[in-house]
Amino acid sequence: MYEPMLVAVGACAGALARHNIATVATAHSFAPWHIACINISGSAALGAIAASPLPKPYKLCLGVGACGAFTTFSTFSTDVVAMIEAEQLAKAASYVAINNVGSIGSALGTYKMVKGLKLGKSG
């Protein structure tokens, strides 16, 4: 019963963080690149969470909730469509490459790093 509440609390924190970053990024003309930063940092965080020995409730709150609400594939996708529609093909291609390579690379890197720490294992 309490697991959905943990996901909801994490999701609230993740969504608020994304909203605040988007507000600042837009004010400083950094949009849409802030979405790549959000996706890459969120993937790094999720990689670390997935590899960690954290108990399930923490993984639900931080991973499913916070990282799930913080990262945003749908915004990334609509940004790419807008760039294609505006015939900004080079910008769209670099945005896709940075988001995908950066997100997957950061998730893999933090996952491997945390696994290498052997946290919570005796011996």
Biopython code that builds the backbone (N, CA, C, O; Angstrom):
import numpy as np
from Bio.PDB.StructureBuilder import StructureBuilder

atoms = [
    (1, "MET", "N", (0.817, -1.210, 0.000)),
    (1, "MET", "CA", (0.000, 0.000, 0.000)),
    (1, "MET", "C", (0.856, 1.267, 0.000)),
    (1, "MET", "O", (0.519, 2.249, -0.662)),
    (2, "TYR", "N", (1.964, 1.240, 0.747)),
    (2, "TYR", "CA", (2.762, 2.452, 0.827)),
    (2, "TYR", "C", (3.700, 2.626, -0.370)),
    (2, "TYR", "O", (4.227, 3.720, -0.576)),
    (3, "GLU", "N", (3.918, 1.582, -1.157)),
    (3, "GLU", "CA", (4.818, 1.704, -2.312)),
    (3, "GLU", "C", (4.340, 2.748, -3.319)),
    (3, "GLU", "O", (5.161, 3.535, -3.792)),
    (4, "PRO", "N", (3.057, 2.792, -3.670)),
    (4, "PRO", "CA", (2.605, 3.848, -4.590)),
    (4, "PRO", "C", (2.840, 5.255, -4.027)),
    (4, "PRO", "O", (3.105, 6.194, -4.777)),
    (5, "MET", "N", (2.743, 5.387, -2.711)),
    (5, "MET", "CA", (2.995, 6.697, -2.098)),
    (5, "MET", "C", (4.472, 7.088, -2.238)),
    (5, "MET", "O", (4.788, 8.258, -2.453)),
    (6, "LEU", "N", (5.364, 6.114, -2.117)),
    (6, "LEU", "CA", (6.793, 6.385, -2.285)),
    (6, "LEU", "C", (7.090, 6.835, -3.715)),
    (6, "LEU", "O", (7.864, 7.768, -3.933)),
    (7, "VAL", "N", (6.474, 6.170, -4.675)),
    (7, "VAL", "CA", (6.643, 6.557, -6.081)),
    (7, "VAL", "C", (6.100, 7.967, -6.294)),
    (7, "VAL", "O", (6.724, 8.774, -6.984)),
    (8, "ALA", "N", (4.942, 8.268, -5.707)),
    (8, "ALA", "CA", (4.323, 9.588, -5.878)),
    (8, "ALA", "C", (5.185, 10.696, -5.267)),
    (8, "ALA", "O", (5.339, 11.760, -5.867)),
    (9, "VAL", "N", (5.739, 10.456, -4.097)),
    (9, "VAL", "CA", (6.605, 11.456, -3.455)),
    (9, "VAL", "C", (7.838, 11.705, -4.322)),
    (9, "VAL", "O", (8.218, 12.852, -4.557)),
    (10, "GLY", "N", (8.452, 10.635, -4.791)),
    (10, "GLY", "CA", (9.609, 10.785, -5.672)),
    (10, "GLY", "C", (9.258, 11.502, -6.958)),
    (10, "GLY", "O", (10.012, 12.353, -7.430)),
    (11, "ALA", "N", (8.105, 11.157, -7.528)),
    (11, "ALA", "CA", (7.670, 11.784, -8.780)),
    (11, "ALA", "C", (7.440, 13.280, -8.598)),
    (11, "ALA", "O", (7.774, 14.076, -9.476)),
    (12, "CYS", "N", (6.883, 13.649, -7.484)),
    (12, "CYS", "CA", (6.662, 15.076, -7.204)),
    (12, "CYS", "C", (7.991, 15.814, -7.174)),
    (12, "CYS", "O", (8.119, 16.885, -7.768)),
    (13, "ALA", "N", (8.978, 15.252, -6.490)),
    (13, "ALA", "CA", (10.296, 15.888, -6.414)),
    (13, "ALA", "C", (10.944, 15.966, -7.794)),
    (13, "ALA", "O", (11.508, 16.999, -8.153)),
    (14, "GLY", "N", (10.870, 14.891, -8.563)),
    (14, "GLY", "CA", (11.467, 14.868, -9.897)),
    (14, "GLY", "C", (10.814, 15.863, -10.843)),
    (14, "GLY", "O", (11.501, 16.556, -11.594)),
    (15, "ALA", "N", (9.492, 15.934, -10.810)),
    (15, "ALA", "CA", (8.768, 16.855, -11.691)),
    (15, "ALA", "C", (9.066, 18.307, -11.329)),
    (15, "ALA", "O", (9.239, 19.145, -12.214)),
    (16, "LEU", "N", (9.127, 18.604, -10.038)),
    (16, "LEU", "CA", (9.443, 19.971, -9.616)),
    (16, "LEU", "C", (10.864, 20.357, -10.009)),
    (16, "LEU", "O", (11.111, 21.491, -10.421)),
    (17, "ALA", "N", (11.789, 19.428, -9.885)),
    (17, "ALA", "CA", (13.172, 19.705, -10.293)),
    (17, "ALA", "C", (13.234, 20.001, -11.790)),
    (17, "ALA", "O", (13.886, 20.955, -12.213)),
    (18, "ARG", "N", (12.549, 19.174, -12.592)),
    (18, "ARG", "CA", (12.552, 19.397, -14.043)),
    (18, "ARG", "C", (11.912, 20.740, -14.384)),
    (18, "ARG", "O", (12.426, 21.479, -15.224)),
    (19, "HIS", "N", (10.814, 21.052, -13.746)),
    (19, "HIS", "CA", (10.131, 22.324, -14.004)),
    (19, "HIS", "C", (11.045, 23.511, -13.678)),
    (19, "HIS", "O", (11.131, 24.465, -14.451)),
    (20, "ASN", "N", (11.719, 23.446, -12.541)),
    (20, "ASN", "CA", (12.602, 24.553, -12.151)),
    (20, "ASN", "C", (13.780, 24.698, -13.106)),
    (20, "ASN", "O", (14.162, 25.815, -13.457)),
    (21, "ILE", "N", (14.346, 23.595, -13.520)),
    (21, "ILE", "CA", (15.447, 23.644, -14.488)),
    (21, "ILE", "C", (14.962, 24.222, -15.814)),
    (21, "ILE", "O", (15.647, 25.045, -16.421)),
    (22, "ALA", "N", (13.787, 23.795, -16.263)),
    (22, "ALA", "CA", (13.230, 24.306, -17.524)),
    (22, "ALA", "C", (12.969, 25.807, -17.443)),
    (22, "ALA", "O", (13.203, 26.528, -18.413)),
    (23, "THR", "N", (12.493, 26.277, -16.310)),
    (23, "THR", "CA", (12.221, 27.705, -16.129)),
    (23, "THR", "C", (13.502, 28.514, -16.243)),
    (23, "THR", "O", (13.540, 29.529, -16.939)),
    (24, "VAL", "N", (14.545, 28.069, -15.567)),
    (24, "VAL", "CA", (15.829, 28.769, -15.614)),
    (24, "VAL", "C", (16.439, 28.684, -17.011)),
    (24, "VAL", "O", (16.946, 29.677, -17.534)),
    (25, "ALA", "N", (16.389, 27.498, -17.611)),
    (25, "ALA", "CA", (16.981, 27.307, -18.944)),
    (25, "ALA", "C", (16.300, 28.184, -19.985)),
    (25, "ALA", "O", (16.967, 28.776, -20.834)),
    (26, "THR", "N", (14.996, 28.267, -19.923)),
    (26, "THR", "CA", (14.253, 29.092, -20.876)),
    (26, "THR", "C", (14.583, 30.565, -20.682)),
    (26, "THR", "O", (14.729, 31.304, -21.656)),
    (27, "ALA", "N", (14.701, 30.991, -19.437)),
    (27, "ALA", "CA", (15.027, 32.394, -19.145)),
    (27, "ALA", "C", (16.421, 32.765, -19.652)),
    (27, "ALA", "O", (16.689, 33.931, -19.942)),
    (28, "HIS", "N", (17.305, 31.777, -19.758)),
    (28, "HIS", "CA", (18.673, 32.042, -20.194)),
    (28, "HIS", "C", (18.960, 31.505, -21.595)),
    (28, "HIS", "O", (20.115, 31.298, -21.965)),
    (29, "SER", "N", (17.903, 31.284, -22.366)),
    (29, "SER", "CA", (18.007, 30.849, -23.766)),
    (29, "SER", "C", (18.802, 29.552, -23.937)),
    (29, "SER", "O", (19.532, 29.390, -24.916)),
    (30, "PHE", "N", (18.658, 28.647, -22.996)),
    (30, "PHE", "CA", (19.356, 27.363, -23.083)),
    (30, "PHE", "C", (18.444, 26.249, -23.597)),
    (30, "PHE", "O", (18.903, 25.131, -23.831)),
    (31, "ALA", "N", (17.163, 26.547, -23.773)),
    (31, "ALA", "CA", (16.218, 25.558, -24.282)),
    (31, "ALA", "C", (16.533, 25.281, -25.746)),
    (31, "ALA", "O", (16.893, 26.227, -26.448)),
    (32, "PRO", "N", (16.429, 24.086, -26.251)),
    (32, "PRO", "CA", (15.968, 22.855, -25.600)),
    (32, "PRO", "C", (17.096, 22.017, -25.016)),
    (32, "PRO", "O", (16.863, 20.879, -24.608)),
    (33, "TRP", "N", (18.311, 22.551, -24.965)),
    (33, "TRP", "CA", (19.453, 21.735, -24.542)),
    (33, "TRP", "C", (19.366, 21.306, -23.097)),
    (33, "TRP", "O", (20.017, 20.338, -22.702)),
    (34, "HIS", "N", (18.583, 21.995, -22.305)),
    (34, "HIS", "CA", (18.416, 21.573, -20.913)),
    (34, "HIS", "C", (17.779, 20.191, -20.822)),
    (34, "HIS", "O", (18.016, 19.460, -19.860)),
    (35, "ILE", "N", (16.972, 19.830, -21.818)),
    (35, "ILE", "CA", (16.354, 18.498, -21.815)),
    (35, "ILE", "C", (17.433, 17.423, -21.949)),
    (35, "ILE", "O", (17.352, 16.383, -21.294)),
    (36, "ALA", "N", (18.434, 17.662, -22.784)),
    (36, "ALA", "CA", (19.539, 16.707, -22.886)),
    (36, "ALA", "C", (20.258, 16.594, -21.544)),
    (36, "ALA", "O", (20.595, 15.491, -21.114)),
    (37, "CYS", "N", (20.492, 17.711, -20.886)),
    (37, "CYS", "CA", (21.157, 17.688, -19.568)),
    (37, "CYS", "C", (20.312, 16.930, -18.544)),
    (37, "CYS", "O", (20.838, 16.149, -17.751)),
    (38, "ILE", "N", (19.013, 17.164, -18.569)),
    (38, "ILE", "CA", (18.107, 16.460, -17.658)),
    (38, "ILE", "C", (18.140, 14.958, -17.942)),
    (38, "ILE", "O", (18.268, 14.152, -17.020)),
    (39, "ASN", "N", (18.026, 14.587, -19.202)),
    (39, "ASN", "CA", (18.007, 13.162, -19.544)),
    (39, "ASN", "C", (19.332, 12.475, -19.215)),
    (39, "ASN", "O", (19.339, 11.339, -18.742)),
    (40, "ILE", "N", (20.435, 13.146, -19.459)),
    (40, "ILE", "CA", (21.744, 12.555, -19.181)),
    (40, "ILE", "C", (21.969, 12.430, -17.676)),
    (40, "ILE", "O", (22.391, 11.376, -17.201)),
    (41, "SER", "N", (21.692, 13.490, -16.924)),
    (41, "SER", "CA", (21.896, 13.414, -15.475)),
    (41, "SER", "C", (20.909, 12.458, -14.818)),
    (41, "SER", "O", (21.264, 11.752, -13.874)),
    (42, "GLY", "N", (19.679, 12.431, -15.307)),
    (42, "GLY", "CA", (18.693, 11.489, -14.770)),
    (42, "GLY", "C", (19.060, 10.049, -15.072)),
    (42, "GLY", "O", (18.842, 9.162, -14.247)),
    (43, "SER", "N", (19.621, 9.812, -16.258)),
    (43, "SER", "CA", (20.076, 8.461, -16.605)),
    (43, "SER", "C", (21.257, 8.051, -15.738)),
    (43, "SER", "O", (21.357, 6.896, -15.324)),
    (44, "ALA", "N", (22.151, 8.993, -15.464)),
    (44, "ALA", "CA", (23.281, 8.698, -14.580)),
    (44, "ALA", "C", (22.779, 8.342, -13.181)),
    (44, "ALA", "O", (23.246, 7.380, -12.571)),
    (45, "ALA", "N", (21.836, 9.115, -12.686)),
    (45, "ALA", "CA", (21.278, 8.835, -11.359)),
    (45, "ALA", "C", (20.582, 7.475, -11.334)),
    (45, "ALA", "O", (20.747, 6.708, -10.385)),
    (46, "LEU", "N", (19.808, 7.179, -12.370)),
    (46, "LEU", "CA", (19.095, 5.900, -12.405)),
    (46, "LEU", "C", (20.061, 4.728, -12.526)),
    (46, "LEU", "O", (19.825, 3.670, -11.943)),
    (47, "GLY", "N", (21.137, 4.903, -13.270)),
    (47, "GLY", "CA", (22.156, 3.853, -13.352)),
    (47, "GLY", "C", (22.744, 3.545, -11.995)),
    (47, "GLY", "O", (22.913, 2.380, -11.637)),
    (48, "ALA", "N", (23.059, 4.589, -11.231)),
    (48, "ALA", "CA", (23.605, 4.412, -9.891)),
    (48, "ALA", "C", (22.586, 3.762, -8.957)),
    (48, "ALA", "O", (22.935, 2.881, -8.171)),
    (49, "ILE", "N", (21.343, 4.190, -9.041)),
    (49, "ILE", "CA", (20.290, 3.628, -8.196)),
    (49, "ILE", "C", (20.075, 2.152, -8.518)),
    (49, "ILE", "O", (19.942, 1.328, -7.613)),
    (50, "ALA", "N", (20.040, 1.824, -9.797)),
    (50, "ALA", "CA", (19.817, 0.435, -10.219)),
    (50, "ALA", "C", (20.930, -0.487, -9.734)),
    (50, "ALA", "O", (20.679, -1.638, -9.379)),
    (51, "ALA", "N", (22.148, 0.018, -9.720)),
    (51, "ALA", "CA", (23.287, -0.810, -9.318)),
    (51, "ALA", "C", (23.477, -0.869, -7.807)),
    (51, "ALA", "O", (24.195, -1.733, -7.304)),
    (52, "SER", "N", (22.851, 0.023, -7.097)),
    (52, "SER", "CA", (23.077, 0.129, -5.654)),
    (52, "SER", "C", (22.333, -0.967, -4.887)),
    (52, "SER", "O", (21.381, -1.565, -5.387)),
    (53, "PRO", "N", (22.794, -1.209, -3.669)),
    (53, "PRO", "CA", (22.100, -2.178, -2.821)),
    (53, "PRO", "C", (20.949, -1.552, -2.029)),
    (53, "PRO", "O", (20.506, -2.113, -1.028)),
    (54, "LEU", "N", (20.473, -0.405, -2.474)),
    (54, "LEU", "CA", (19.370, 0.244, -1.763)),
    (54, "LEU", "C", (18.173, -0.693, -1.653)),
    (54, "LEU", "O", (17.899, -1.458, -2.577)),
    (55, "PRO", "N", (17.467, -0.640, -0.543)),
    (55, "PRO", "CA", (16.250, -1.439, -0.415)),
    (55, "PRO", "C", (15.197, -1.001, -1.438)),
    (55, "PRO", "O", (15.208, 0.134, -1.915)),
    (56, "LYS", "N", (14.303, -1.909, -1.758)),
    (56, "LYS", "CA", (13.274, -1.663, -2.776)),
    (56, "LYS", "C", (12.505, -0.357, -2.564)),
    (56, "LYS", "O", (12.287, 0.364, -3.537)),
    (57, "PRO", "N", (12.082, -0.015, -1.342)),
    (57, "PRO", "CA", (11.335, 1.242, -1.185)),
    (57, "PRO", "C", (12.119, 2.477, -1.653)),
    (57, "PRO", "O", (11.542, 3.389, -2.245)),
    (58, "TYR", "N", (13.420, 2.506, -1.390)),
    (58, "TYR", "CA", (14.244, 3.631, -1.832)),
    (58, "TYR", "C", (14.373, 3.639, -3.356)),
    (58, "TYR", "O", (14.321, 4.695, -3.985)),
    (59, "LYS", "N", (14.541, 2.462, -3.937)),
    (59, "LYS", "CA", (14.649, 2.374, -5.398)),
    (59, "LYS", "C", (13.345, 2.819, -6.059)),
    (59, "LYS", "O", (13.371, 3.465, -7.106)),
    (60, "LEU", "N", (12.213, 2.478, -5.456)),
    (60, "LEU", "CA", (10.933, 2.919, -6.010)),
    (60, "LEU", "C", (10.800, 4.439, -5.942)),
    (60, "LEU", "O", (10.406, 5.074, -6.920)),
    (61, "CYS", "N", (11.122, 5.012, -4.808)),
    (61, "CYS", "CA", (10.986, 6.463, -4.631)),
    (61, "CYS", "C", (11.958, 7.221, -5.529)),
    (61, "CYS", "O", (11.562, 8.142, -6.244)),
    (62, "LEU", "N", (13.220, 6.835, -5.488)),
    (62, "LEU", "CA", (14.248, 7.571, -6.233)),
    (62, "LEU", "C", (14.290, 7.216, -7.715)),
    (62, "LEU", "O", (14.418, 8.095, -8.567)),
    (63, "GLY", "N", (14.183, 5.922, -8.016)),
    (63, "GLY", "CA", (14.299, 5.467, -9.403)),
    (63, "GLY", "C", (13.021, 5.661, -10.199)),
    (63, "GLY", "O", (12.976, 6.442, -11.150)),
    (64, "VAL", "N", (11.978, 4.935, -9.795)),
    (64, "VAL", "CA", (10.704, 5.006, -10.526)),
    (64, "VAL", "C", (10.085, 6.386, -10.391)),
    (64, "VAL", "O", (9.654, 6.977, -11.381)),
    (65, "GLY", "N", (10.040, 6.903, -9.166)),
    (65, "GLY", "CA", (9.391, 8.182, -8.932)),
    (65, "GLY", "C", (10.191, 9.376, -9.415)),
    (65, "GLY", "O", (9.816, 10.036, -10.384)),
    (66, "ALA", "N", (11.303, 9.652, -8.729)),
    (66, "ALA", "CA", (12.067, 10.871, -9.016)),
    (66, "ALA", "C", (12.696, 10.864, -10.410)),
    (66, "ALA", "O", (12.519, 11.813, -11.174)),
    (67, "CYS", "N", (13.425, 9.805, -10.741)),
    (67, "CYS", "CA", (14.069, 9.765, -12.066)),
    (67, "CYS", "C", (13.039, 9.657, -13.184)),
    (67, "CYS", "O", (13.208, 10.240, -14.255)),
    (68, "GLY", "N", (11.979, 8.911, -12.929)),
    (68, "GLY", "CA", (10.926, 8.762, -13.942)),
    (68, "GLY", "C", (10.251, 10.080, -14.279)),
    (68, "GLY", "O", (9.959, 10.354, -15.443)),
    (69, "ALA", "N", (10.005, 10.891, -13.269)),
    (69, "ALA", "CA", (9.363, 12.190, -13.508)),
    (69, "ALA", "C", (10.362, 13.250, -13.969)),
    (69, "ALA", "O", (9.995, 14.194, -14.668)),
    (70, "PHE", "N", (11.612, 13.092, -13.578)),
    (70, "PHE", "CA", (12.638, 14.081, -13.931)),
    (70, "PHE", "C", (13.041, 13.983, -15.396)),
    (70, "PHE", "O", (13.108, 14.998, -16.090)),
    (71, "THR", "N", (13.307, 12.780, -15.870)),
    (71, "THR", "CA", (13.702, 12.614, -17.269)),
    (71, "THR", "C", (12.473, 12.714, -18.155)),
    (71, "THR", "O", (11.349, 12.501, -17.701)),
    (72, "THR", "N", (12.695, 13.038, -19.421)),
    (72, "THR", "CA", (11.539, 13.318, -20.267)),
    (72, "THR", "C", (11.784, 12.990, -21.728)),
    (72, "THR", "O", (12.237, 13.831, -22.504)),
    (73, "PHE", "N", (11.479, 11.769, -22.082)),
    (73, "PHE", "CA", (11.636, 11.357, -23.468)),
    (73, "PHE", "C", (10.597, 12.012, -24.363)),
    (73, "PHE", "O", (10.876, 12.293, -25.529)),
    (74, "SER", "N", (9.412, 12.259, -23.842)),
    (74, "SER", "CA", (8.362, 12.866, -24.663)),
    (74, "SER", "C", (8.723, 14.292, -25.066)),
    (74, "SER", "O", (8.482, 14.682, -26.209)),
    (75, "THR", "N", (9.290, 15.071, -24.163)),
    (75, "THR", "CA", (9.706, 16.427, -24.508)),
    (75, "THR", "C", (10.848, 16.390, -25.510)),
    (75, "THR", "O", (10.872, 17.159, -26.471)),
    (76, "PHE", "N", (11.790, 15.493, -25.278)),
    (76, "PHE", "CA", (12.897, 15.297, -26.211)),
    (76, "PHE", "C", (12.352, 14.989, -27.606)),
    (76, "PHE", "O", (12.803, 15.573, -28.592)),
    (77, "SER", "N", (11.393, 14.083, -27.691)),
    (77, "SER", "CA", (10.826, 13.684, -28.987)),
    (77, "SER", "C", (10.150, 14.843, -29.701)),
    (77, "SER", "O", (10.341, 15.031, -30.902)),
    (78, "THR", "N", (9.362, 15.619, -28.971)),
    (78, "THR", "CA", (8.672, 16.740, -29.617)),
    (78, "THR", "C", (9.647, 17.859, -29.980)),
    (78, "THR", "O", (9.417, 18.588, -30.945)),
    (79, "ASP", "N", (10.730, 18.002, -29.220)),
    (79, "ASP", "CA", (11.774, 18.965, -29.601)),
    (79, "ASP", "C", (12.382, 18.582, -30.949)),
    (79, "ASP", "O", (12.599, 19.438, -31.807)),
    (80, "VAL", "N", (12.657, 17.280, -31.129)),
    (80, "VAL", "CA", (13.243, 16.801, -32.388)),
    (80, "VAL", "C", (12.278, 17.048, -33.547)),
    (80, "VAL", "O", (12.693, 17.499, -34.615)),
    (81, "VAL", "N", (11.013, 16.758, -33.343)),
    (81, "VAL", "CA", (10.006, 16.983, -34.390)),
    (81, "VAL", "C", (9.971, 18.470, -34.770)),
    (81, "VAL", "O", (9.912, 18.807, -35.953)),
    (82, "ALA", "N", (10.008, 19.345, -33.780)),
    (82, "ALA", "CA", (9.988, 20.788, -34.064)),
    (82, "ALA", "C", (11.217, 21.213, -34.866)),
    (82, "ALA", "O", (11.115, 22.037, -35.775)),
    (83, "MET", "N", (12.374, 20.651, -34.529)),
    (83, "MET", "CA", (13.600, 20.974, -35.276)),
    (83, "MET", "C", (13.510, 20.481, -36.717)),
    (83, "MET", "O", (13.928, 21.180, -37.640)),
    (84, "ILE", "N", (12.976, 19.299, -36.909)),
    (84, "ILE", "CA", (12.809, 18.757, -38.262)),
    (84, "ILE", "C", (11.828, 19.615, -39.052)),
    (84, "ILE", "O", (12.074, 19.938, -40.214)),
    (85, "GLU", "N", (10.730, 19.979, -38.427)),
    (85, "GLU", "CA", (9.733, 20.832, -39.094)),
    (85, "GLU", "C", (10.328, 22.187, -39.479)),
    (85, "GLU", "O", (9.954, 22.765, -40.500)),
    (86, "ALA", "N", (11.249, 22.690, -38.664)),
    (86, "ALA", "CA", (11.901, 23.965, -38.951)),
    (86, "ALA", "C", (13.103, 23.794, -39.883)),
    (86, "ALA", "O", (13.856, 24.736, -40.126)),
    (87, "GLU", "N", (13.265, 22.580, -40.398)),
    (87, "GLU", "CA", (14.364, 22.233, -41.301)),
    (87, "GLU", "C", (15.738, 22.479, -40.680)),
    (87, "GLU", "O", (16.683, 22.866, -41.367)),
    (88, "GLN", "N", (15.830, 22.251, -39.383)),
    (88, "GLN", "CA", (17.095, 22.350, -38.652)),
    (88, "GLN", "C", (17.633, 20.930, -38.458)),
    (88, "GLN", "O", (17.743, 20.436, -37.336)),
    (89, "LEU", "N", (17.961, 20.298, -39.567)),
    (89, "LEU", "CA", (18.310, 18.878, -39.540)),
    (89, "LEU", "C", (19.618, 18.602, -38.807)),
    (89, "LEU", "O", (19.714, 17.607, -38.088)),
    (90, "ALA", "N", (20.603, 19.436, -38.968)),
    (90, "ALA", "CA", (21.878, 19.233, -38.265)),
    (90, "ALA", "C", (21.684, 19.390, -36.761)),
    (90, "ALA", "O", (22.230, 18.618, -35.973)),
    (91, "LYS", "N", (20.912, 20.379, -36.375)),
    (91, "LYS", "CA", (20.620, 20.584, -34.954)),
    (91, "LYS", "C", (19.848, 19.392, -34.402)),
    (91, "LYS", "O", (20.150, 18.919, -33.307)),
    (92, "ALA", "N", (18.865, 18.902, -35.137)),
    (92, "ALA", "CA", (18.083, 17.745, -34.700)),
    (92, "ALA", "C", (18.974, 16.517, -34.552)),
    (92, "ALA", "O", (18.865, 15.789, -33.565)),
    (93, "ALA", "N", (19.846, 16.284, -35.515)),
    (93, "ALA", "CA", (20.732, 15.116, -35.462)),
    (93, "ALA", "C", (21.682, 15.191, -34.273)),
    (93, "ALA", "O", (21.899, 14.191, -33.588)),
    (94, "SER", "N", (22.249, 16.369, -34.026)),
    (94, "SER", "CA", (23.171, 16.488, -32.891)),
    (94, "SER", "C", (22.426, 16.353, -31.566)),
    (94, "SER", "O", (22.961, 15.791, -30.610)),
    (95, "TYR", "N", (21.215, 16.856, -31.503)),
    (95, "TYR", "CA", (20.381, 16.753, -30.301)),
    (95, "TYR", "C", (20.045, 15.290, -30.011)),
    (95, "TYR", "O", (20.099, 14.854, -28.861)),
    (96, "VAL", "N", (19.700, 14.537, -31.047)),
    (96, "VAL", "CA", (19.412, 13.103, -30.891)),
    (96, "VAL", "C", (20.668, 12.367, -30.426)),
    (96, "VAL", "O", (20.608, 11.548, -29.509)),
    (97, "ALA", "N", (21.781, 12.655, -31.047)),
    (97, "ALA", "CA", (23.034, 11.971, -30.688)),
    (97, "ALA", "C", (23.439, 12.281, -29.251)),
    (97, "ALA", "O", (23.789, 11.375, -28.495)),
    (98, "ILE", "N", (23.392, 13.548, -28.875)),
    (98, "ILE", "CA", (23.796, 13.931, -27.518)),
    (98, "ILE", "C", (22.872, 13.296, -26.485)),
    (98, "ILE", "O", (23.347, 12.758, -25.485)),
    (99, "ASN", "N", (21.562, 13.349, -26.709)),
    (99, "ASN", "CA", (20.617, 12.754, -25.765)),
    (99, "ASN", "C", (20.838, 11.248, -25.622)),
    (99, "ASN", "O", (20.914, 10.735, -24.506)),
    (100, "ASN", "N", (20.940, 10.549, -26.738)),
    (100, "ASN", "CA", (21.028, 9.094, -26.679)),
    (100, "ASN", "C", (22.383, 8.600, -26.193)),
    (100, "ASN", "O", (22.456, 7.782, -25.276)),
    (101, "VAL", "N", (23.445, 9.090, -26.796)),
    (101, "VAL", "CA", (24.776, 8.655, -26.384)),
    (101, "VAL", "C", (25.051, 9.102, -24.947)),
    (101, "VAL", "O", (25.569, 8.330, -24.140)),
    (102, "GLY", "N", (24.703, 10.342, -24.635)),
    (102, "GLY", "CA", (24.931, 10.853, -23.281)),
    (102, "GLY", "C", (24.134, 10.113, -22.226)),
    (102, "GLY", "O", (24.669, 9.772, -21.171)),
    (103, "SER", "N", (22.864, 9.862, -22.496)),
    (103, "SER", "CA", (22.010, 9.185, -21.514)),
    (103, "SER", "C", (22.430, 7.738, -21.304)),
    (103, "SER", "O", (22.557, 7.284, -20.166)),
    (104, "ILE", "N", (22.645, 7.020, -22.382)),
    (104, "ILE", "CA", (23.045, 5.614, -22.261)),
    (104, "ILE", "C", (24.445, 5.523, -21.655)),
    (104, "ILE", "O", (24.697, 4.684, -20.790)),
    (105, "GLY", "N", (25.334, 6.366, -22.101)),
    (105, "GLY", "CA", (26.693, 6.360, -21.562)),
    (105, "GLY", "C", (26.741, 6.698, -20.085)),
    (105, "GLY", "O", (27.491, 6.076, -19.333)),
    (106, "SER", "N", (25.952, 7.676, -19.657)),
    (106, "SER", "CA", (25.965, 8.045, -18.240)),
    (106, "SER", "C", (25.331, 6.966, -17.382)),
    (106, "SER", "O", (25.801, 6.698, -16.276)),
    (107, "ALA", "N", (24.266, 6.342, -17.878)),
    (107, "ALA", "CA", (23.639, 5.246, -17.128)),
    (107, "ALA", "C", (24.611, 4.073, -16.979)),
    (107, "ALA", "O", (24.747, 3.505, -15.896)),
    (108, "LEU", "N", (25.277, 3.721, -18.065)),
    (108, "LEU", "CA", (26.253, 2.635, -18.025)),
    (108, "LEU", "C", (27.420, 2.973, -17.103)),
    (108, "LEU", "O", (27.853, 2.137, -16.310)),
    (109, "GLY", "N", (27.917, 4.178, -17.208)),
    (109, "GLY", "CA", (29.054, 4.594, -16.391)),
    (109, "GLY", "C", (28.765, 4.552, -14.899)),
    (109, "GLY", "O", (29.553, 4.005, -14.128)),
    (110, "THR", "N", (27.639, 5.128, -14.488)),
    (110, "THR", "CA", (27.331, 5.120, -13.057)),
    (110, "THR", "C", (26.957, 3.728, -12.570)),
    (110, "THR", "O", (27.268, 3.365, -11.435)),
    (111, "TYR", "N", (26.297, 2.947, -13.411)),
    (111, "TYR", "CA", (25.959, 1.572, -13.040)),
    (111, "TYR", "C", (27.240, 0.785, -12.761)),
    (111, "TYR", "O", (27.365, 0.135, -11.723)),
    (112, "LYS", "N", (28.183, 0.850, -13.690)),
    (112, "LYS", "CA", (29.456, 0.135, -13.532)),
    (112, "LYS", "C", (30.230, 0.658, -12.321)),
    (112, "LYS", "O", (30.832, -0.119, -11.580)),
    (113, "MET", "N", (30.211, 1.972, -12.125)),
    (113, "MET", "CA", (30.936, 2.565, -11.012)),
    (113, "MET", "C", (30.372, 2.074, -9.677)),
    (113, "MET", "O", (31.124, 1.657, -8.796)),
    (114, "VAL", "N", (29.054, 2.124, -9.532)),
    (114, "VAL", "CA", (28.441, 1.702, -8.277)),
    (114, "VAL", "C", (28.608, 0.203, -8.073)),
    (114, "VAL", "O", (28.875, -0.239, -6.955)),
    (115, "LYS", "N", (28.458, -0.575, -9.119)),
    (115, "LYS", "CA", (28.688, -2.024, -9.013)),
    (115, "LYS", "C", (30.127, -2.294, -8.569)),
    (115, "LYS", "O", (30.370, -3.211, -7.785)),
    (116, "GLY", "N", (31.059, -1.521, -9.053)),
    (116, "GLY", "CA", (32.465, -1.700, -8.707)),
    (116, "GLY", "C", (32.776, -1.356, -7.264)),
    (116, "GLY", "O", (33.790, -1.804, -6.730)),
    (117, "LEU", "N", (31.918, -0.566, -6.617)),
    (117, "LEU", "CA", (32.138, -0.195, -5.230)),
    (117, "LEU", "C", (31.812, -1.326, -4.264)),
    (117, "LEU", "O", (32.242, -1.311, -3.111)),
    (118, "LYS", "N", (31.051, -2.303, -4.738)),
    (118, "LYS", "CA", (30.644, -3.458, -3.933)),
    (118, "LYS", "C", (29.985, -3.013, -2.624)),
    (118, "LYS", "O", (30.298, -3.532, -1.553)),
    (119, "LEU", "N", (29.086, -2.066, -2.725)),
    (119, "LEU", "CA", (28.379, -1.540, -1.565)),
    (119, "LEU", "C", (27.472, -2.602, -0.955)),
    (119, "LEU", "O", (26.831, -3.368, -1.675)),
    (120, "GLY", "N", (27.424, -2.642, 0.319)),
    (120, "GLY", "CA", (26.485, -3.532, 1.014)),
    (120, "GLY", "C", (26.863, -4.995, 0.963)),
    (120, "GLY", "O", (26.073, -5.845, 1.374)),
    (121, "LYS", "N", (28.045, -5.315, 0.473)),
    (121, "LYS", "CA", (28.476, -6.716, 0.392)),
    (121, "LYS", "C", (29.578, -6.929, 1.421)),
    (121, "LYS", "O", (30.505, -6.126, 1.532)),
    (122, "SER", "N", (29.469, -7.999, 2.155)),
    (122, "SER", "CA", (30.526, -8.304, 3.111)),
    (122, "SER", "C", (31.481, -9.303, 2.488)),
    (122, "SER", "O", (31.125, -10.051, 1.578)),
    (123, "GLY", "N", (32.659, -9.298, 2.982)),
    (123, "GLY", "CA", (33.586, -10.298, 2.491)),
    (123, "GLY", "C", (34.776, -9.718, 1.978)),
    (123, "GLY", "O", (35.666, -10.435, 1.522)),
]
sb = StructureBuilder()
sb.init_structure("model")
sb.init_model(0)
sb.init_chain("A")
sb.init_seg("    ")
for serial, (resi, resn, name, xyz) in enumerate(atoms, 1):
    if name == "N":
        sb.init_residue(resn, " ", resi, " ")
    sb.init_atom(name, np.array(xyz, "f"), 0.0, 1.0, " ", f" {name:<3s}", serial, name[0])
structure = sb.get_structure()
